[in-house]
Amino acid sequence: MKDFEAGSEQSALKVVQAVDHFNEKVIDLVIGAELRILPGRREVYAAKLSPAKEAVVVKRFLAHPKQTRDWRAEWNGLLGLSHKGLPCAEPVCVAESSVDQSVWVVMKRIHGAITLGAYLRRADALGVEQIASDLAVLVDRVHAVGARQKDQHVNNWVVANGDLFLLDAGTFDLGDAPLSDFDRLMDVASICVTLLPSAERTFRKSLSQCYMSDDPVRRKALMAKLDTVILEQQSGRLRRYYTKTIRDCTEFKKVASPKLMGMYSKSAANGVVDTFFTNPERFMSEGQCLKDGNTCTVQGFENGGVSYVLKRYNLKPWFRRLLKVFSDSRARTSWSSAWLLDMAFIPTSRPVAYCEERRGLLKGKCYLLMEQLEGQLLPDFVESSLDSLDRIQAVAFSFAQVWSALGRMRAAHGDLKATNLLVDSEGVVYLFDLDAFRFGLSENAFQRGREKDYRRFMKNWESMPDVQQIFKEALTLAGRDEC
């Protein structure tokens, strides 16, 4: 089903359900921006509801075996959340199209809303602390009235004018009694794994003060189990998101032909994506060569005013490629791993697209296109800051946050040399070169990979014992083996 263009109209949709004060029998919609897409199932758009041109959000449920179940869950969820007095989009109506049998759930737009994830990335420390505290209060309220979000992530909450709202009403379980201790624990853990680390710390601190205030003994017992459940939740969440990075969805688009396959981010500029999939070697002749090695070649270039890095994975001998027939290419591993880091709030170079040439069963050349990072490689930053150890200490703390977040992912980088880390103008540490990245490891594999990463990172500073000690102290403070 082709997505709608902004400005297109949907006329004479028959209203089949509505809130009490809505009396229209037929509605017209002017479709605006695409918000979310689940191919073949549902589409979400900003829209205007005629005749008053009221700003709304519409969920269009496509003809599908589960269509009726899906739209009823959304509509009943909106009514249920509203009835419980929880902050959500105000329901308007449900309408049907006689043209394609799609069903439209219409709700009022929450003006000025941005997702919680976007808010956390933009907010300063005080803003993060305040919204995380507010989140703890709202979660306590949601649980007390028997509601639980079954698809918990930062894009299912929005912030508007400093207030939090619930999204995706169709994925809520709505009961008549407060949640059980088990459901409370599962939901709190699933929220924790989606938050920026600083926001999670404040959220958990606030929970320890305001959550289940009428029963502090039960609260303490639940919080004692939280870390174990968070690890379990994180593992499943990472696996699900990894799968999402290699299929069509709201964020990504798959490209496949007999001679080529790959993925790209839907937010990427069309021009650079089109050229990348038709003739990636064109970019290899532009800009500046950053690395020319046997295994890969890295080129920096500009296109449309944006700086990019293109990494080409050079061909290996046929027998080596034959051994890797059933393995993911390094380009695909790096593509998916970068998005996993992004989801976990670990700074990295944002991937734009990847592709693999196909030669029968064997992979040909592979390419990874990324946005270029601005800053200094960590060794250069340290070298230029030896007369100001406070600057190095601040960056060591930033690296320790990356290290801690990798532990939560049960992840190993595989090549944690200092030249695979970059420091931007704000002192934020970025991790890149993810060809050997692994996540969701078993306990033994994680500890081996963790120890290897630690040794490799500390080897960078053997000739600088003062610097090495600063990094050791920062990792100890964060918890060297923190999970």
C-alpha positions, -999 to +999 in steps of 0.1 A: +000+000+000+015+033-010+020+059+017+001+091+013+017+123+002+015+153+025-015+174+014-035+146-001-072+143+009-094+115+022-130+123+016-163+109+027-150+086+054-180+071+072-180+076+110-188+043+127-179+052+163-174+086+181-172+103+214-205+117+227-200+153+217-189+145+181-220+145+158-205+142+123-216+112+102-190+117+075-155+133+077-128+146+054-091+146+062-062+164+048-031+143+053+001+158+067+034+144+078+040+107+081+047+099+118+050+061+119+046+032+095+042-005+101+041-018+065+010-037+056-007-031+090-010+006+100+001+041+092+001+072+114-001+107+101-006+143+112-038+156+096-065+182+095-101+173+102-126+191+080-146+213+081-130+231+110-094+221+099-088+209+135-053+195+140-055+157+146-034+125+144-049+096+125-041+060+126-050+042+094-055+005+098-051-013+065-071-043+053-055-072+072-066-103+091-060-085+124-074-051+113-105-052+134-086-063+165-060-036+160-083-006+155-106-017+183-076-020+206-065+015+197-100+031+201-109+012+233-074+021+246-080+058+241-114+056+257-100+036+286-070+058+293-093+089+291-118+073+315-090+066+340-080+102+339-045+095+324-029+120+301-033+109+264-045+121+231-082+129+232-102+104+211-125+118+184-140+091+162-135+060+141-142+062+103-142+037+074-131+041+038-153+025+012-125+027-013-099+005+003-116-008+034-091+010+057-102+021+091-092+054+106-089+062+143-089+099+148-076+117+179-068+153+187-032+163+183-011+170+214+003+204+204+041+209+207+047+173+215+080+156+210+089+121+220+105+115+254+136+101+236+140+133+216+134+154+247+160+136+267+186+141+240+180+178+239+174+187+275+200+200+299+208+182+331+181+200+351+155+192+324+164+155+323+162+154+361+128+171+362+112+150+335+126+117+349+111+127+383+078+135+366+079+101+349+082+083+382+052+101+395+031+093+364+042+056+363+030+053+399-003+068+389-006+045+358+001+014+378-023+024+406-053+025+382-044-009+366-028+002+334+004-011+317+020-003+284+029-036+266+053-019+241+074+002+264+099+026+248+108+063+249+088+070+217+056+059+233+057+088+257+057+124+246+065+157+263+044+189+256+049+221+275+067+202+302+040+176+307+041+139+299+015+121+278+009+084+269+010+072+233+000+040+214-032+034+234-038+001+216-008-015+233-021-009+269-035-035+292-063-018+312-075-036+343-098-026+371-074-032+400-039-019+406-011-039+389+003-070+406+039-068+420+051-089+390+036-066+364+048-035+382+084-049+383+083-059+346+070-025+335+094-005+356+123-025+342+111-021+306+111+017+312+145+017+327+161+000+297+148+027+274+161+057+293+192+078+289+215+066+318+213+099+336+175+099+333+174+063+345+193+072+377+170+100+385+139+079+376+150+051+400+159+076+427+124+091+424+107+057+424+125+050+457+108+081+472+073+084+456+064+050+441+039+029+461+042+055+489+015+037+509+035+005+511+073+012+514+081-024+524+066-038+491+084-010+472+118-019+487+113-056+478+104-047+442+134-024+438+158-051+451+148-073+422+150-045+395+186-049+383+182-086+375+150-080+356+165-050+337+193-073+323+166-098+311+146-070+295+176-054+278+186-086+262+152-092+246+148-055+236+182-055+218+173-087+199+140-072+187+156-040+177+184-057+158+158-075+138+140-042+131+172-027+116+172-053+088+135-050+077+111-024+064+097-003+092+090+034+102+128+041+104+144+019+078+139+008+042+152-024+026+167-026-008+171-059-026+179-072-061+197-103-075+230-084-074+227-062-043+210-059-009+211-033+018+192-010+041+189+028+045+175+053+070+143+069+058+156+102+073+185+103+049+187+126+020+172+110-012+200+121-034+229+106-015+209+073-009+201+069-046+237+074-056+249+051-029+228+022-042+234+028-079+271+037-079+288+038-044+323+040-061+314+075-072+318+087-036+351+069-034+365+093-059+353+124-041+366+142-010+395+129+010+409+094+017+409+088+054+422+053+054+436+030+026+441-004+041+440-040+028+407-048+045+389-015+040+391+019+024+375+049+041+366+081+023+353+114+036+331+136+013+304+162+013+270+160-004+242+185-001+261+204+026+264+173+048+297+156+056+297+118+052+321+089+056+320+059+032+337+027+043+343+001+016+351-034+028+375-048+002+372-082-013+389-111+005+400-143-013+371-165-025+379-193+000+377-168+029+344-155+016+331-191+012+336-197+049+315-166+056+286-175+033+261-178+062+276-150+083+266-113+083+289-090+064+309-065+084+289-037+068+257-052+080+271-058+115+283-022+117+250-009+104+228-027+130+253-023+158+254+015+153+216+017+156+217-005+187+242+019+203+220+048+193+190+032+209+211+026+241+221+064+241+258+055+234+272+082+211+283+069+177+285+078+141+249+077+128+246+052+099+229+063+067+229+031+046+248-001+039+248-024+009+264-057-002+272-068-037+261-103-045+281-128-066+260-160-065+263-173-029+294-151-022+294-116-010+312-090-032+323-056-020+303-042+009+298-005+018+287+014+049+277+051+046+278+072+078+275+108+089+309+122+097+317+129+133+334+162+142+360+162+169+394+148+179+404+112+182+409+103+219+447+100+217+449+135+200+426+150+227+447+135+255+480+146+240+466+182+236+453+182+272+483+169+292+487+203+308+450+202+319+443+169+337+408+182+346+398+180+309+411+145+307+392+136+339+359+149+324+364+129+292+373+098+313+340+102+331+322+104+297+340+073+285+330+055+318+294+062+309+299+045+275+316+016+293+287+013+318+261+013+290+280-014+271+279-035+302+241-031+304+240-044+268+263-073+277+283-061+248+320-063+237+335-039+212+362-062+200+388-036+192+387-009+219+418+010+209+419+047+216+417+056+179+382+041+178+370+068+202+364+105+193+358+135+216+336+163+204+337+200+213+314+193+244+337+166+257+313+138+247+330+105+238+318+087+206+325+050+199+329+038+163+344+010+141+319-016+151+329-044+127+336-068+156+308-056+179+288-082+197+259-079+222+236-100+243+265-123+252+264-152+276+280-145+310+313-163+301+315-147+267+307-113+281+334-115+308+360-126+283+351-099+258+349-073+286+383-082+299+398-081+264+383-046+258+396-034+292+431-046+285+431-032+250+419+002+262+444+005+290+472-005+267+467+028+249+481+046+280+510+025+291+534+053+283+512+078+302+507+063+337+489+094+351+464+093+322+460+055+326+453+060+363+426+087+355+408+062+333+411+034+358+396+055+385+367+067+363+359+031+354+361+020+390+337+047+400+313+037+372+318+000+380+343-017+358+321-047+354+288-029+358+260-047+339 
